[in-house]
Amino acid sequence: KRPDAPAYTIPLMLADQGYEIVGVNPTIAEALGRPVHPTLAALGRRVDVLDVFRRSDAIAELADEILALPAEQRPGTVWLQSGIRHDESAQRLAAAGMDVVQDACLGVLARRHGPR
């Protein structure tokens, strides 16, 4: 929504580095010139990393949504951006076989390691 918000600038930076970015957001139809899916289920496929830009109090509901997906469609890693953590949900996702990163900026990591 805001071109200066991390939820926009970090995916843009990752796309510029060669990563495929697929948007999931029920409130917008397009981002970075590509269609955005309203839900993870609507995406219909697995992603390597689900980079989450939501408040910590929304993570339990997101974890439920992820765990409701067929196992082959669940993300390999659930990455909760800086300031976002929900330990109970992280434990549930990890117990289901996903890697979970909490309270860390994927953009910082990508800048440190450079383009793909």
C-alpha positions in Angstrom: 0.0 0.0 0.0 2.8 2.5 1.0 5.8 2.4 -1.4 8.1 3.3 1.5 6.8 0.6 3.9 9.1 -2.4 4.6 6.3 -4.7 3.3 6.9 -3.1 -0.1 10.6 -2.2 -0.1 12.0 -5.5 1.1 10.1 -7.7 -1.5 11.2 -5.1 -4.1 14.8 -5.5 -3.1 14.6 -9.3 -3.1 13.0 -9.2 -6.6 15.8 -7.0 -7.8 18.2 -9.6 -6.5 16.6 -12.3 -8.6 14.2 -13.9 -6.1 10.7 -14.8 -7.2 8.2 -12.8 -5.2 4.6 -13.9 -4.9 2.2 -11.7 -2.9 -0.4 -12.9 -0.5 -2.7 -10.2 0.9 -6.5 -10.1 1.0 -6.6 -6.2 0.7 -4.7 -5.6 -2.6 -5.0 -7.2 -6.0 -1.5 -6.3 -7.3 2.0 -5.6 -6.1 5.3 -5.1 -7.9 3.4 -5.4 -11.1 2.2 -8.9 -10.3 -1.2 -10.3 -9.1 -1.6 -10.8 -5.4 -3.4 -13.9 -4.0 -6.0 -13.2 -1.3 -4.9 -16.3 0.9 -2.2 -18.9 1.1 -4.7 -21.5 0.0 -5.5 -19.5 -3.1 -1.8 -19.5 -4.0 -2.1 -23.3 -4.5 1.6 -24.1 -4.2 4.5 -24.2 -1.9 6.9 -21.3 -1.4 10.4 -21.6 -0.1 10.1 -18.7 2.3 6.9 -17.0 3.6 8.1 -13.5 4.6 5.5 -12.2 7.1 4.7 -8.5 7.7 1.9 -8.7 10.2 1.5 -7.8 13.8 2.5 -10.4 16.4 -1.2 -10.7 17.5 -2.1 -11.9 14.0 0.5 -14.8 13.9 -1.6 -17.4 15.7 -4.4 -17.1 13.0 -1.7 -17.2 10.3 -0.2 -20.3 11.8 -3.7 -21.9 11.7 -4.0 -21.0 8.0 -0.6 -22.5 7.3 -1.3 -25.7 9.2 -4.6 -26.1 7.3 -2.7 -26.3 4.0 -1.9 -29.7 2.6 1.7 -30.6 3.8 3.1 -30.3 0.2 1.8 -26.7 0.0 3.3 -25.4 3.3 6.2 -23.1 3.1 9.7 -24.4 3.9 10.4 -21.4 6.1 8.1 -19.0 7.9 10.0 -15.7 8.4 8.6 -13.2 10.9 10.0 -9.8 10.2 11.7 -7.5 12.8 9.5 -6.9 15.8 7.2 -9.9 15.1 7.2 -13.0 17.3 4.8 -15.5 18.6 6.6 -18.3 20.3 3.6 -20.7 20.6 2.9 -20.4 16.8 6.6 -20.8 16.0 6.7 -24.0 18.0 3.6 -25.4 16.3 5.0 -24.6 12.8 8.4 -26.1 13.7 6.7 -29.2 15.0 5.0 -29.5 11.6 8.4 -29.5 9.9 8.8 -25.9 8.9 11.8 -23.7 9.8 10.8 -20.6 11.7 12.7 -17.3 12.1 11.3 -14.7 14.4 12.0 -11.0 14.9 14.6 -10.7 12.0 14.7 -8.6 8.9 15.1 -10.7 5.7 16.2 -7.6 3.9 19.2 -7.2 6.2 20.2 -10.8 5.5 19.8 -10.4 1.7 21.8 -7.1 1.7 24.6 -8.9 3.7 24.8 -11.8 1.2 24.1 -10.0 -2.0 22.2 -11.0 -5.1 21.3 -14.6 -5.8 
